[in-house]
Amino acid sequence: MSFETAYKKSKYVDKAREKLQEIYSFGDRKTTKRSNLHDQLEGYFQAGLLMQIVCEDDIRTIVDEEHHLAFGTSLKERRIKEKLTPLATATNWKKFDIPTIHRR
């Protein structure tokens, strides 16, 4: 790998990390701004793949590292936890069995 290629890859990775940090700053909130940033990042990754600056393994590593820095857990672990959480915290609807006129 030449110096110029390494420099381009380094600049590309730095910008990708910035974009990921901005997306992860929203946390779990689903907003249009976050969605737009996610779409831009997806395009940025596709451009990097097309121009052969990075490979899919590089992208996966970048995302995993930034996700771990932002949330303290890997992306895979977090997805598993999200799937299990709704089962553990079932909503208690008993308070709505009482007619609204009698609720306090």
DRENVEXLUM-392590 format. One line per field, with one value per atom (N, C-alpha, C): residue in one letter; x, y, z. Coordinates in steps of 0.001 Angstrom, whole numbers. Layout:
DRENVEXLUM-392590
rest: A	...
px: X	...
py: Y	...
pz: Z	...
***
This chain:
DRENVEXLUM-392590
rest: M	M	M	S	S	S	F	F	F	E	E	E	T	T	T	A	A	A	Y	Y	Y	K	K	K	K	K	K	S	S	S	K	K	K	Y	Y	Y	V	V	V	D	D	D	K	K	K	A	A	A	R	R	R	E	E	E	K	K	K	L	L	L	Q	Q	Q	E	E	E	I	I	I	Y	Y	Y	S	S	S	F	F	F	G	G	G	D	D	D	R	R	R	K	K	K	T	T	T	T	T	T	K	K	K	R	R	R	S	S	S	N	N	N	L	L	L	H	H	H	D	D	D	Q	Q	Q	L	L	L	E	E	E	G	G	G	Y	Y	Y	F	F	F	Q	Q	Q	A	A	A	G	G	G	L	L	L	L	L	L	M	M	M	Q	Q	Q	I	I	I	V	V	V	C	C	C	E	E	E	D	D	D	D	D	D	I	I	I	R	R	R	T	T	T	I	I	I	V	V	V	D	D	D	E	E	E	E	E	E	H	H	H	H	H	H	L	L	L	A	A	A	F	F	F	G	G	G	T	T	T	S	S	S	L	L	L	K	K	K	E	E	E	R	R	R	R	R	R	I	I	I	K	K	K	E	E	E	K	K	K	L	L	L	T	T	T	P	P	P	L	L	L	A	A	A	T	T	T	A	A	A	T	T	T	N	N	N	W	W	W	K	K	K	K	K	K	F	F	F	D	D	D	I	I	I	P	P	P	T	T	T	I	I	I	H	H	H	R	R	R	R	R	R
px: 851	0	898	671	1488	1096	1954	1695	418	230	-965	-2242	-2219	-3370	-3678	-2634	-2814	-3380	-2910	-3410	-4890	-5273	-6681	-7559	-7084	-7860	-8007	-6940	-6974	-7984	-7971	-8920	-10355	-10537	-11865	-12393	-11564	-11962	-12278	-11473	-11729	-13093	-13424	-14718	-15864	-15668	-16690	-16933	-15875	-16012	-16780	-16505	-17238	-18730	-19040	-20445	-21129	-20442	-21000	-21223	-20270	-20418	-21626	-21843	-22998	-24304	-24340	-25540	-25764	-24712	-24845	-25148	-24901	-25214	-26721	-27522	-28977	-29463	-28606	-29006	-30015	-31081	-32110	-33235	-33208	-34283	-34293	-35468	-35635	-36161	-35289	-35683	-35370	-35954	-35686	-34234	-33691	-32287	-31368	-31641	-30832	-30974	-32193	-32436	-31684	-31701	-30972	-29472	-28948	-27526	-27165	-28057	-27827	-27779	-28690	-28701	-27426	-26966	-25731	-24538	-24511	-23415	-23422	-24614	-24730	-24144	-24464	-23901	-22395	-21928	-20495	-19761	-20331	-19729	-19734	-20831	-20902	-19855	-19653	-18637	-17241	-16981	-15682	-15430	-16491	-16367	-16137	-16877	-16768	-15378	-14838	-13517	-12394	-12755	-11807	-10855	-11401	-10637	-10681	-11848	-12039	-12763	-12707	-13476	-14574	-15460	-16583	-16110	-15019	-14481	-14005	-13399	-12964	-14165	-15217	-16435	-17040	-17128	-17687	-16874	-15563	-14692	-14903	-14990	-15210	-16533	-17589	-18915	-18903	-18307	-18257	-17487	-16355	-15553	-16296	-16903	-17625	-18870	-19526	-20709	-20313	-19214	-18756	-18372	-17750	-17399	-18648	-19679	-20882	-21798	-21959	-22949	-22343	-21045	-20396	-20646	-21175	-21448	-21340	-21164	-21074	-22459	-22475	-23733	-24540	-23862	-24536	-25198	-24459	-25010	-26204	-26113	-27197	-28453	-28300	-29465	-30136	-29336	-29902	-30652	-30063	-30699	-32018	-32055	-33283	-34389	-34017	-35016	-35576	-34751	-35183	-35910	-35635	-36210	-37730	-38393	-39856	-40492	-39864	-40396	-40310	-39264	-39047	-39922	-40258	-41029	-42393	-43247	-44609	-45404	-46235	-47028	-48163	-48359	-49441	-50672	-51676	-52878	-54008	-53763	-54823	-55433	-54640	-55188	-56236	-56236	-57217	-58490	-58527	-59752	-60827	-60391	-61331	-61868	-63159	-63703	-63028	-62875	-62130	-62732	-64009	-64649	-64187	-63749	-63325	-61819	-61046	-59577	-59081	-57980	-57302	-55858
py: -1169	0	1233	2117	3319	4318	5301	6331	7097	7405	8154	7350	6068	5207	5105	4942	4861	6167	7295	8600	8751	8359	8451	7570	6371	5467	6046	6625	7222	8371	9231	10355	9834	8814	8230	7644	6889	6258	7317	8376	9448	10086	10342	10954	9988	8714	7715	7644	7716	7707	8936	10096	11316	11144	10604	10414	9417	8352	7376	7981	8770	9413	10351	11044	11936	11141	10028	9182	8597	8085	7464	8479	9760	10781	10901	10426	10445	9332	8373	7245	6380	6011	5142	5910	7229	8033	7894	7670	7576	8919	9712	11014	11066	12034	12173	12597	13426	13843	12626	11751	10535	9634	9528	8704	9252	10572	11183	10961	11100	10852	9397	8489	7067	6798	7412	7235	7796	8951	9538	8624	8074	7174	5919	5412	4231	4526	5692	6109	6294	6842	7045	5707	4730	3392	2762	2918	2363	3009	4308	5001	4479	4255	3719	2339	1530	191	282	1158	1304	1796	2740	3292	2429	1328	369	1004	1969	2567	1638	1036	107	-1131	-2186	-3394	-3530	-4486	-4661	-4976	-5717	-6018	-4750	-3839	-2562	-1777	-1730	-999	-1624	-2937	-3649	-3342	-3308	-3015	-1592	-648	758	906	318	416	-230	-1404	-2104	-1296	-737	39	1287	2013	3235	2919	1821	1426	1073	377	-2	1243	2221	3460	4233	4231	5013	4346	3029	2331	1357	1128	244	-1233	-1557	-2949	-3097	-4317	-4531	-4407	-4166	-4025	-5316	-6450	-7744	-7970	-7681	-7836	-6912	-5694	-4731	-5170	-5703	-6192	-7360	-8243	-9366	-8841	-7886	-7317	-6620	-5919	-5243	-6247	-7393	-8414	-9037	-9161	-9787	-8814	-7528	-6543	-6489	-6471	-6411	-7600	-8744	-9912	-9742	-9105	-8965	-7874	-6854	-5731	-5664	-6592	-6592	-5471	-4777	-3672	-4194	-3520	-3873	-3047	-3680	-2995	-3016	-3572	-3709	-2371	-1309	-21	504	3	438	-400	-1421	-2210	-1411	-471	368	1445	1721	2773	4108	4929	6186	7108	7052	7929	7616	6388	5975	5990	6267	6267	7534	7422	8592	8569
pz: 0	0	0	-953	-1050	32	219	1219	892	-380	-802	-543	-839	-605	893	1684	3134	3683	3133	3572	3224	2017	1599	2484	2777	3620	5027	5538	6870	6931	5935	5885	5750	4942	4749	6064	6752	8004	9062	9131	10098	9864	8613	8286	8596	8311	8619	10123	10899	12358	12846	12262	12613	12346	11176	10805	11750	12100	13031	14417	14883	16185	16198	15098	15006	15048	14343	14358	15745	16364	17679	18772	18515	19517	19741	18801	18946	19871	20170	21011	20290	20997	20421	19745	19837	19253	17731	17195	15744	15252	14644	14113	12625	11941	10504	10279	11176	11057	11159	12124	12292	11068	10570	9394	8177	8006	6894	7017	8237	8456	8173	8569	8308	6807	6061	4602	3972	4466	3951	4234	5438	5807	4949	4678	3816	2435	1892	603	678	1786	1986	1996	2682	2702	1304	593	-766	-1672	-1522	-2321	-1986	-707	-299	-866	-900	-1494	-2995	-3654	-5104	-5520	-4749	-5074	-4512	-3856	-3284	-2273	-1500	-409	796	1026	2136	1631	2431	2123	3172	3008	3932	5347	5471	6806	7508	6751	7331	7856	7067	7458	8708	8720	9875	11140	11007	12140	12647	11729	12098	12843	12306	12930	14305	14423	15713	16757	16368	17315	17782	16857	17224	18043	17720	18477	19907	20054	21389	22200	21558	22249	22681	21827	22106	23126	23039	23859	24869	24810	25757	25510	24366	24015	22496	22050	20610	19974	18699	17964	18037	17945	17991	19354	20437	21786	22004	21500	21678	20940	19753	18998	19712	20286	21042	22252	22960	24149	23785	22641	22197	21900	21353	21052	22325	23352	24595	25524	25432	26338	26301	25146	25169	25879	25849	26535	28048	28516	29955	30564	29783	30314	29651	29994	29457	30127	29362	29872	30746	31866	32769	32394	31832	31359	32389	33567	34582	34965	35012	35421	34440	33228	32243	32270	33117	33281	34021	34843	35581	34621	34647	33782	34067	33045	33169	34214	34429	35400	36837	37098	38433	38631	37585	37692	38357	39044	39646	39308
***
